[in-house]
Amino acid sequence: MLLRLNTNDKTVELHEPDNCDDLKVEVTGTMDPAEIDETIASVGAGRLVGPHAWIAVTSIRAWSAGKTGEGWDARFQQLLDKAGREGRMNDDRSYLYADYHAAS
């Protein structure tokens, strides 16, 4: 999964929702952490905390609705389970974090 944040337009789009190997966050526009945080928060999807974009699991599910193939729920759950084991989720498992990088 690739989450694209555009800090200029304050938009967030999920690309490759069927790819449940990992969550990557790519930023277009300014790399200012305050702008990145504002972009994520403006769509109610989470927050930026240090070097990590914390993204709401409910938002990922909503963005993926109708855009994925059969078995997506199970594959997404495997991604969440892996992230939980690696400490990349908050305590109640409602947010998944990913490092962010500038769009290439």
CNS distance restraints for C-alpha pairs under 8 A (distance, minus, plus):
assign (resid   1 and name CA) (resid  14 and name CA) 7.01 0.50 0.50
assign (resid   1 and name CA) (resid  15 and name CA) 6.06 0.50 0.50
assign (resid   1 and name CA) (resid  16 and name CA) 4.92 0.50 0.50
assign (resid   1 and name CA) (resid  17 and name CA) 5.06 0.50 0.50
assign (resid   1 and name CA) (resid  18 and name CA) 6.99 0.50 0.50
assign (resid   1 and name CA) (resid  19 and name CA) 5.15 0.50 0.50
assign (resid   1 and name CA) (resid  20 and name CA) 6.06 0.50 0.50
assign (resid   1 and name CA) (resid  21 and name CA) 7.31 0.50 0.50
assign (resid   1 and name CA) (resid  22 and name CA) 6.08 0.50 0.50
assign (resid   1 and name CA) (resid  23 and name CA) 4.87 0.50 0.50
assign (resid   1 and name CA) (resid  24 and name CA) 6.17 0.50 0.50
assign (resid   2 and name CA) (resid  14 and name CA) 5.82 0.50 0.50
assign (resid   2 and name CA) (resid  15 and name CA) 5.00 0.50 0.50
assign (resid   2 and name CA) (resid  16 and name CA) 6.02 0.50 0.50
assign (resid   2 and name CA) (resid  17 and name CA) 7.38 0.50 0.50
assign (resid   2 and name CA) (resid  23 and name CA) 5.94 0.50 0.50
assign (resid   2 and name CA) (resid  24 and name CA) 4.85 0.50 0.50
assign (resid   2 and name CA) (resid  25 and name CA) 5.85 0.50 0.50
assign (resid   2 and name CA) (resid  26 and name CA) 7.09 0.50 0.50
assign (resid   3 and name CA) (resid  12 and name CA) 6.85 0.50 0.50
assign (resid   3 and name CA) (resid  13 and name CA) 5.75 0.50 0.50
assign (resid   3 and name CA) (resid  14 and name CA) 4.55 0.50 0.50
assign (resid   3 and name CA) (resid  15 and name CA) 6.12 0.50 0.50
assign (resid   3 and name CA) (resid  23 and name CA) 7.29 0.50 0.50
assign (resid   3 and name CA) (resid  24 and name CA) 6.08 0.50 0.50
assign (resid   3 and name CA) (resid  25 and name CA) 4.73 0.50 0.50
assign (resid   3 and name CA) (resid  26 and name CA) 6.14 0.50 0.50
assign (resid   4 and name CA) (resid  12 and name CA) 5.61 0.50 0.50
assign (resid   4 and name CA) (resid  13 and name CA) 5.22 0.50 0.50
assign (resid   4 and name CA) (resid  14 and name CA) 6.30 0.50 0.50
assign (resid   4 and name CA) (resid  15 and name CA) 7.37 0.50 0.50
assign (resid   4 and name CA) (resid  25 and name CA) 5.95 0.50 0.50
assign (resid   4 and name CA) (resid  26 and name CA) 4.88 0.50 0.50
assign (resid   4 and name CA) (resid  27 and name CA) 5.91 0.50 0.50
assign (resid   4 and name CA) (resid  28 and name CA) 7.32 0.50 0.50
assign (resid   5 and name CA) (resid  10 and name CA) 7.26 0.50 0.50
assign (resid   5 and name CA) (resid  11 and name CA) 5.85 0.50 0.50
assign (resid   5 and name CA) (resid  12 and name CA) 4.60 0.50 0.50
assign (resid   5 and name CA) (resid  13 and name CA) 6.70 0.50 0.50
assign (resid   5 and name CA) (resid  25 and name CA) 7.30 0.50 0.50
assign (resid   5 and name CA) (resid  26 and name CA) 6.16 0.50 0.50
assign (resid   5 and name CA) (resid  27 and name CA) 4.82 0.50 0.50
assign (resid   5 and name CA) (resid  28 and name CA) 6.08 0.50 0.50
assign (resid   5 and name CA) (resid  36 and name CA) 7.50 0.50 0.50
assign (resid   5 and name CA) (resid  39 and name CA) 6.97 0.50 0.50
assign (resid   5 and name CA) (resid  40 and name CA) 7.45 0.50 0.50
assign (resid   6 and name CA) (resid  10 and name CA) 5.52 0.50 0.50
assign (resid   6 and name CA) (resid  11 and name CA) 5.21 0.50 0.50
assign (resid   6 and name CA) (resid  12 and name CA) 6.42 0.50 0.50
assign (resid   6 and name CA) (resid  27 and name CA) 5.92 0.50 0.50
assign (resid   6 and name CA) (resid  28 and name CA) 4.69 0.50 0.50
assign (resid   6 and name CA) (resid  29 and name CA) 5.80 0.50 0.50
assign (resid   6 and name CA) (resid  39 and name CA) 7.32 0.50 0.50
assign (resid   7 and name CA) (resid  11 and name CA) 6.94 0.50 0.50
assign (resid   7 and name CA) (resid  27 and name CA) 7.18 0.50 0.50
assign (resid   7 and name CA) (resid  28 and name CA) 6.32 0.50 0.50
assign (resid   7 and name CA) (resid  29 and name CA) 5.16 0.50 0.50
assign (resid   7 and name CA) (resid  30 and name CA) 6.11 0.50 0.50
assign (resid   7 and name CA) (resid  35 and name CA) 5.97 0.50 0.50
assign (resid   7 and name CA) (resid  36 and name CA) 6.00 0.50 0.50
assign (resid   7 and name CA) (resid  39 and name CA) 5.76 0.50 0.50
assign (resid   8 and name CA) (resid  28 and name CA) 7.64 0.50 0.50
assign (resid   8 and name CA) (resid  29 and name CA) 5.46 0.50 0.50
assign (resid   8 and name CA) (resid  30 and name CA) 7.16 0.50 0.50
assign (resid  10 and name CA) (resid  38 and name CA) 7.69 0.50 0.50
assign (resid  10 and name CA) (resid  39 and name CA) 4.76 0.50 0.50
assign (resid  10 and name CA) (resid  40 and name CA) 7.86 0.50 0.50
assign (resid  10 and name CA) (resid  42 and name CA) 7.01 0.50 0.50
assign (resid  11 and name CA) (resid  39 and name CA) 6.54 0.50 0.50
assign (resid  11 and name CA) (resid  43 and name CA) 7.46 0.50 0.50
assign (resid  12 and name CA) (resid  39 and name CA) 7.40 0.50 0.50
assign (resid  12 and name CA) (resid  40 and name CA) 7.11 0.50 0.50
assign (resid  12 and name CA) (resid  43 and name CA) 7.32 0.50 0.50
assign (resid  13 and name CA) (resid  63 and name CA) 7.77 0.50 0.50
assign (resid  14 and name CA) (resid  60 and name CA) 7.62 0.50 0.50
assign (resid  14 and name CA) (resid  63 and name CA) 6.34 0.50 0.50
assign (resid  14 and name CA) (resid  64 and name CA) 7.45 0.50 0.50
assign (resid  17 and name CA) (resid  64 and name CA) 5.65 0.50 0.50
assign (resid  17 and name CA) (resid  67 and name CA) 6.94 0.50 0.50
assign (resid  17 and name CA) (resid  68 and name CA) 6.33 0.50 0.50
assign (resid  18 and name CA) (resid  64 and name CA) 7.97 0.50 0.50
assign (resid  18 and name CA) (resid  67 and name CA) 7.61 0.50 0.50
assign (resid  18 and name CA) (resid  68 and name CA) 5.18 0.50 0.50
assign (resid  18 and name CA) (resid  69 and name CA) 6.63 0.50 0.50
assign (resid  18 and name CA) (resid  72 and name CA) 6.65 0.50 0.50
assign (resid  20 and name CA) (resid  72 and name CA) 7.94 0.50 0.50
assign (resid  20 and name CA) (resid  75 and name CA) 5.95 0.50 0.50
assign (resid  20 and name CA) (resid  76 and name CA) 5.58 0.50 0.50
assign (resid  20 and name CA) (resid  78 and name CA) 7.96 0.50 0.50
assign (resid  20 and name CA) (resid  79 and name CA) 5.99 0.50 0.50
assign (resid  21 and name CA) (resid  79 and name CA) 6.41 0.50 0.50
assign (resid  22 and name CA) (resid  79 and name CA) 6.60 0.50 0.50
assign (resid  23 and name CA) (resid  98 and name CA) 6.23 0.50 0.50
assign (resid  24 and name CA) (resid  98 and name CA) 6.04 0.50 0.50
assign (resid  24 and name CA) (resid  99 and name CA) 7.01 0.50 0.50
assign (resid  24 and name CA) (resid 100 and name CA) 6.87 0.50 0.50
assign (resid  25 and name CA) (resid  53 and name CA) 7.45 0.50 0.50
assign (resid  25 and name CA) (resid  98 and name CA) 6.44 0.50 0.50
assign (resid  25 and name CA) (resid  99 and name CA) 6.51 0.50 0.50
assign (resid  25 and name CA) (resid 100 and name CA) 4.67 0.50 0.50
assign (resid  25 and name CA) (resid 101 and name CA) 6.51 0.50 0.50
assign (resid  26 and name CA) (resid 100 and name CA) 5.67 0.50 0.50
assign (resid  26 and name CA) (resid 101 and name CA) 5.16 0.50 0.50
assign (resid  26 and name CA) (resid 102 and name CA) 5.60 0.50 0.50
assign (resid  26 and name CA) (resid 103 and name CA) 5.28 0.50 0.50
assign (resid  27 and name CA) (resid  31 and name CA) 7.01 0.50 0.50
assign (resid  27 and name CA) (resid  36 and name CA) 7.71 0.50 0.50
assign (resid  27 and name CA) (resid 100 and name CA) 6.92 0.50 0.50
assign (resid  27 and name CA) (resid 101 and name CA) 6.00 0.50 0.50
assign (resid  27 and name CA) (resid 102 and name CA) 4.78 0.50 0.50
assign (resid  27 and name CA) (resid 103 and name CA) 5.32 0.50 0.50
assign (resid  28 and name CA) (resid 102 and name CA) 6.30 0.50 0.50
assign (resid  28 and name CA) (resid 103 and name CA) 5.48 0.50 0.50
assign (resid  30 and name CA) (resid  35 and name CA) 7.05 0.50 0.50
assign (resid  30 and name CA) (resid  36 and name CA) 7.81 0.50 0.50
assign (resid  31 and name CA) (resid  35 and name CA) 7.27 0.50 0.50
assign (resid  31 and name CA) (resid  36 and name CA) 6.81 0.50 0.50
assign (resid  31 and name CA) (resid 102 and name CA) 6.97 0.50 0.50
assign (resid  32 and name CA) (resid  36 and name CA) 6.35 0.50 0.50
assign (resid  33 and name CA) (resid  37 and name CA) 6.05 0.50 0.50
assign (resid  33 and name CA) (resid  48 and name CA) 7.33 0.50 0.50
assign (resid  34 and name CA) (resid  38 and name CA) 6.10 0.50 0.50
assign (resid  35 and name CA) (resid  39 and name CA) 6.13 0.50 0.50
assign (resid  36 and name CA) (resid  40 and name CA) 6.36 0.50 0.50
assign (resid  36 and name CA) (resid  48 and name CA) 6.90 0.50 0.50
assign (resid  37 and name CA) (resid  41 and name CA) 6.07 0.50 0.50
assign (resid  37 and name CA) (resid  47 and name CA) 5.32 0.50 0.50
assign (resid  37 and name CA) (resid  48 and name CA) 4.70 0.50 0.50
assign (resid  37 and name CA) (resid  53 and name CA) 7.86 0.50 0.50
assign (resid  38 and name CA) (resid  42 and name CA) 5.78 0.50 0.50
assign (resid  38 and name CA) (resid  47 and name CA) 7.71 0.50 0.50
assign (resid  39 and name CA) (resid  43 and name CA) 6.94 0.50 0.50
assign (resid  40 and name CA) (resid  44 and name CA) 6.68 0.50 0.50
assign (resid  40 and name CA) (resid  45 and name CA) 5.54 0.50 0.50
assign (resid  40 and name CA) (resid  46 and name CA) 5.61 0.50 0.50
assign (resid  40 and name CA) (resid  47 and name CA) 5.75 0.50 0.50
assign (resid  40 and name CA) (resid  48 and name CA) 7.36 0.50 0.50
assign (resid  40 and name CA) (resid  55 and name CA) 7.90 0.50 0.50
assign (resid  41 and name CA) (resid  45 and name CA) 5.82 0.50 0.50
assign (resid  41 and name CA) (resid  46 and name CA) 5.42 0.50 0.50
assign (resid  41 and name CA) (resid  47 and name CA) 5.64 0.50 0.50
assign (resid  44 and name CA) (resid  59 and name CA) 7.97 0.50 0.50
assign (resid  45 and name CA) (resid  55 and name CA) 5.55 0.50 0.50
assign (resid  45 and name CA) (resid  56 and name CA) 5.29 0.50 0.50
assign (resid  45 and name CA) (resid  59 and name CA) 5.75 0.50 0.50
assign (resid  46 and name CA) (resid  53 and name CA) 7.43 0.50 0.50
assign (resid  46 and name CA) (resid  54 and name CA) 5.40 0.50 0.50
assign (resid  46 and name CA) (resid  55 and name CA) 4.70 0.50 0.50
assign (resid  46 and name CA) (resid  56 and name CA) 5.52 0.50 0.50
assign (resid  46 and name CA) (resid  95 and name CA) 7.57 0.50 0.50
assign (resid  47 and name CA) (resid  53 and name CA) 6.06 0.50 0.50
assign (resid  47 and name CA) (resid  54 and name CA) 5.35 0.50 0.50
assign (resid  47 and name CA) (resid  55 and name CA) 6.91 0.50 0.50
assign (resid  48 and name CA) (resid  52 and name CA) 5.79 0.50 0.50
assign (resid  48 and name CA) (resid  53 and name CA) 4.49 0.50 0.50
assign (resid  48 and name CA) (resid  54 and name CA) 5.91 0.50 0.50
assign (resid  49 and name CA) (resid  53 and name CA) 6.35 0.50 0.50
assign (resid  49 and name CA) (resid  54 and name CA) 6.97 0.50 0.50
assign (resid  51 and name CA) (resid  99 and name CA) 5.96 0.50 0.50
assign (resid  51 and name CA) (resid 100 and name CA) 7.14 0.50 0.50
assign (resid  52 and name CA) (resid  97 and name CA) 5.84 0.50 0.50
assign (resid  52 and name CA) (resid  98 and name CA) 5.44 0.50 0.50
assign (resid  52 and name CA) (resid  99 and name CA) 4.65 0.50 0.50
assign (resid  52 and name CA) (resid 100 and name CA) 6.59 0.50 0.50
assign (resid  53 and name CA) (resid  97 and name CA) 5.36 0.50 0.50
assign (resid  53 and name CA) (resid  98 and name CA) 5.38 0.50 0.50
assign (resid  53 and name CA) (resid  99 and name CA) 6.04 0.50 0.50
assign (resid  53 and name CA) (resid 100 and name CA) 6.53 0.50 0.50
assign (resid  54 and name CA) (resid  95 and name CA) 5.82 0.50 0.50
assign (resid  54 and name CA) (resid  96 and name CA) 5.56 0.50 0.50
assign (resid  54 and name CA) (resid  97 and name CA) 4.25 0.50 0.50
assign (resid  54 and name CA) (resid  98 and name CA) 6.68 0.50 0.50
assign (resid  55 and name CA) (resid  59 and name CA) 7.33 0.50 0.50
assign (resid  55 and name CA) (resid  60 and name CA) 7.60 0.50 0.50
assign (resid  55 and name CA) (resid  95 and name CA) 5.28 0.50 0.50
assign (resid  55 and name CA) (resid  96 and name CA) 5.34 0.50 0.50
assign (resid  55 and name CA) (resid  97 and name CA) 5.97 0.50 0.50
assign (resid  55 and name CA) (resid  98 and name CA) 7.92 0.50 0.50
assign (resid  56 and name CA) (resid  60 and name CA) 6.61 0.50 0.50
assign (resid  56 and name CA) (resid  94 and name CA) 5.92 0.50 0.50
assign (resid  56 and name CA) (resid  95 and name CA) 4.46 0.50 0.50
assign (resid  56 and name CA) (resid  96 and name CA) 6.47 0.50 0.50
assign (resid  57 and name CA) (resid  61 and name CA) 6.26 0.50 0.50
assign (resid  57 and name CA) (resid  93 and name CA) 8.00 0.50 0.50
assign (resid  57 and name CA) (resid  94 and name CA) 5.50 0.50 0.50
assign (resid  57 and name CA) (resid  95 and name CA) 5.44 0.50 0.50
assign (resid  57 and name CA) (resid  96 and name CA) 6.50 0.50 0.50
assign (resid  58 and name CA) (resid  62 and name CA) 6.14 0.50 0.50
assign (resid  58 and name CA) (resid  94 and name CA) 7.43 0.50 0.50
assign (resid  59 and name CA) (resid  63 and name CA) 6.07 0.50 0.50
assign (resid  60 and name CA) (resid  64 and name CA) 6.08 0.50 0.50
assign (resid  61 and name CA) (resid  65 and name CA) 6.19 0.50 0.50
assign (resid  64 and name CA) (resid  68 and name CA) 6.36 0.50 0.50
assign (resid  68 and name CA) (resid  72 and name CA) 6.27 0.50 0.50
assign (resid  71 and name CA) (resid  75 and name CA) 6.38 0.50 0.50
assign (resid  72 and name CA) (resid  76 and name CA) 5.87 0.50 0.50
assign (resid  73 and name CA) (resid  77 and name CA) 6.07 0.50 0.50
assign (resid  74 and name CA) (resid  78 and name CA) 6.30 0.50 0.50
assign (resid  75 and name CA) (resid  79 and name CA) 6.44 0.50 0.50
assign (resid  76 and name CA) (resid  80 and name CA) 6.32 0.50 0.50
assign (resid  77 and name CA) (resid  81 and name CA) 6.04 0.50 0.50
assign (resid  78 and name CA) (resid  82 and name CA) 6.09 0.50 0.50
assign (resid  79 and name CA) (resid  83 and name CA) 6.11 0.50 0.50
assign (resid  80 and name CA) (resid  84 and name CA) 6.00 0.50 0.50
assign (resid  80 and name CA) (resid  89 and name CA) 7.92 0.50 0.50
assign (resid  80 and name CA) (resid  96 and name CA) 7.52 0.50 0.50
assign (resid  81 and name CA) (resid  85 and name CA) 6.28 0.50 0.50
assign (resid  82 and name CA) (resid  86 and name CA) 6.27 0.50 0.50
assign (resid  83 and name CA) (resid  87 and name CA) 6.15 0.50 0.50
assign (resid  83 and name CA) (resid  88 and name CA) 4.85 0.50 0.50
assign (resid  83 and name CA) (resid  89 and name CA) 6.15 0.50 0.50
assign (resid  83 and name CA) (resid  96 and name CA) 7.21 0.50 0.50
assign (resid  84 and name CA) (resid  88 and name CA) 5.69 0.50 0.50
assign (resid  84 and name CA) (resid  89 and name CA) 5.32 0.50 0.50
assign (resid  84 and name CA) (resid  93 and name CA) 7.27 0.50 0.50
assign (resid  88 and name CA) (resid  96 and name CA) 5.89 0.50 0.50
assign (resid  88 and name CA) (resid  97 and name CA) 5.43 0.50 0.50
assign (resid  88 and name CA) (resid  98 and name CA) 7.50 0.50 0.50
assign (resid  89 and name CA) (resid  93 and name CA) 5.42 0.50 0.50
assign (resid  89 and name CA) (resid  94 and name CA) 7.32 0.50 0.50
assign (resid  89 and name CA) (resid  95 and name CA) 5.56 0.50 0.50
assign (resid  89 and name CA) (resid  96 and name CA) 4.57 0.50 0.50
assign (resid  89 and name CA) (resid  97 and name CA) 6.12 0.50 0.50
assign (resid  90 and name CA) (resid  94 and name CA) 6.59 0.50 0.50
assign (resid  90 and name CA) (resid  95 and name CA) 5.68 0.50 0.50
assign (resid  90 and name CA) (resid  96 and name CA) 6.92 0.50 0.50
